[in-house]
Amino acid sequence: MKIHAFAGKEVPASKELTPDLDTIISEVSRYYEIRPTTLKAVRRGFENNEPRDVAMYLIRSMRSEPLMRVGAGFGLNRYSSFSSAVVRVKLKLQNDRKFKNRFEWIKNNILKGQTKTP
């Protein structure tokens, strides 16, 4: 396994397989049959926006992106808005088996699409 130096730290080669933002957005959009622009749109007063929450959670968990950076990509300018979406997904994953199955299906499809380049 290759080890790369990054800002004074060693990063395992598996980091190279991290899905890019577009791949995550595309797969979530495809599953929920919505456009990526719809997924990223701010919809005030719309409590249950599962596709958007799932996309933000996957980007955060799969890419370890800073919250504010991911939030900005979704038109959020407050840390708390993004944090709330992450909490909603975590709770649903624990309490809703059907949601967990949907979530795992999306995540697995994202991971299937990742290939290691030499």
C-alpha positions in Angstrom: 0.0 0.0 0.0 1.3 3.4 -0.9 1.6 6.1 1.7 1.5 9.7 0.6 2.8 12.7 2.6 0.2 15.4 3.0 0.8 18.5 5.0 3.3 16.7 7.2 0.9 13.7 7.7 0.9 10.3 6.0 -2.3 9.5 4.1 -3.1 5.8 3.2 -3.7 5.0 -0.4 -7.4 4.3 0.3 -7.8 8.1 0.6 -7.2 8.2 -3.2 -10.5 6.2 -3.6 -12.6 8.9 -1.9 -15.6 9.7 -4.2 -15.6 13.2 -5.5 -18.5 15.6 -4.8 -20.0 15.3 -8.2 -20.2 11.5 -7.9 -22.0 11.7 -4.6 -24.4 14.4 -5.8 -25.1 12.5 -9.0 -25.8 9.2 -7.3 -28.1 10.7 -4.7 -29.9 12.7 -7.4 -30.3 9.6 -9.6 -31.7 7.5 -6.8 -34.3 10.1 -5.8 -35.0 11.0 -9.4 -34.3 14.7 -9.0 -31.9 17.1 -10.6 -28.6 18.0 -8.8 -29.7 21.6 -8.8 -32.9 20.7 -7.0 -30.8 18.7 -4.5 -28.7 21.8 -3.7 -31.5 24.3 -3.6 -32.4 25.9 -0.3 -36.1 25.1 0.5 -37.1 27.1 3.6 -40.0 25.7 5.5 -39.6 22.2 4.0 -38.8 20.0 6.9 -38.3 16.7 5.3 -35.8 17.0 2.5 -34.4 13.5 2.7 -32.3 13.6 -0.6 -30.6 16.8 0.5 -29.9 15.6 4.0 -28.5 12.3 2.6 -26.2 14.0 0.2 -24.8 16.3 2.8 -24.3 13.4 5.2 -22.6 11.3 2.6 -20.3 14.1 1.5 -19.4 14.8 5.1 -18.8 11.2 6.1 -17.2 9.9 2.9 -15.0 12.9 2.2 -14.4 14.3 5.6 -15.1 17.7 4.2 -15.4 20.6 6.7 -19.0 21.4 7.6 -18.9 24.9 6.4 -17.4 23.9 3.0 -20.1 21.4 2.4 -22.8 23.7 3.7 -21.7 26.4 1.3 -22.2 24.1 -1.6 -25.8 23.6 -0.5 -26.5 27.4 0.0 -26.2 27.2 3.8 -24.3 29.9 5.6 -24.8 28.6 9.1 -23.1 25.6 10.7 -26.2 24.8 12.6 -28.3 24.2 9.4 -25.8 21.6 8.2 -25.3 20.1 11.6 -29.1 19.6 11.9 -29.2 17.6 8.6 -26.4 15.3 9.8 -28.3 14.7 13.1 -31.5 13.9 11.2 -29.7 11.3 9.0 -28.0 9.7 12.0 -31.3 9.4 13.9 -33.1 8.0 10.9 -30.3 5.5 10.3 -30.8 4.2 13.9 -34.6 4.2 13.9 -35.9 3.6 10.3 -34.9 0.3 8.7 -36.3 1.2 5.3 -34.4 4.5 5.3 -31.2 2.6 6.3 -31.7 0.3 3.4 -32.1 3.2 1.0 -29.1 4.9 2.4 -26.9 1.8 2.2 -28.0 1.2 -1.4 -27.0 4.7 -2.4 -23.7 4.5 -0.5 -22.8 1.1 -2.0 -23.5 2.4 -5.5 -21.2 5.4 -4.9 -18.5 3.0 -3.7 -19.0 0.6 -6.6 -18.2 3.4 -9.0 -14.8 4.1 -7.4 -11.8 2.5 -9.1 -8.2 2.8 -8.2 -6.0 4.5 -10.8 -2.3 3.6 -11.0 
